[in-house]
């Protein structure tokens, strides 16, 4: 196991433990999205020249099935984060998600997407993300999403080995 992956797994575990004590209950969201005049999420692949957009995908390939969200173009602004981009896409698709949040550390950990939960396929299974192919060792709410980024969320069964993070 690489040192970076070990740090990522330990950080995720600590965030989950801290969040369990800092937040009395897991946050569960069932989207009640309302249509608005300006659509922020489209189902087309983002093009490099597309203004103010990132490409987001959510994959469960390690456990079979199709992508939960195929590569999708999402508009971003100066306040957008990896987390806010994921929330926009999940809400638009009316998909459930769960996460824990630790206020003390401003750390967020995604514990489930579309019913697929961290820990359901072993102690090192869960959701990981990368930006432009690089695994980030920080909370998704702390990472800015900027025009042209490619954000990928992937479910791993073995701490990232099966999705090529080490």
GIMOSUL-V650816 format. One record per run of one state. SS is the DSSP state (a for helix, b for strand, c for the rest). FROM is the first residue (numbers start at 0). LEN is the number of residues. If there is no record, write none. Layout:
SS:FROM:LEN / SS:FROM:LEN
This chain:
c:0:2 / a:2:20 / c:22:4 / b:26:3 / c:29:11 / b:40:1 / c:41:11 / b:52:7 / c:59:1 / a:60:3 / c:63:5 / b:68:7 / c:75:5 / b:80:1 / a:81:11 / c:92:4 / b:96:6 / c:102:4 / b:106:7 / c:113:2 / b:115:2 / c:117:8 / b:125:6 / c:131:2 / b:133:2 / c:135:4 / a:139:3 / c:142:1 / b:143:1 / c:144:5 / b:149:7 / c:156:4 / a:160:3 / c:163:3
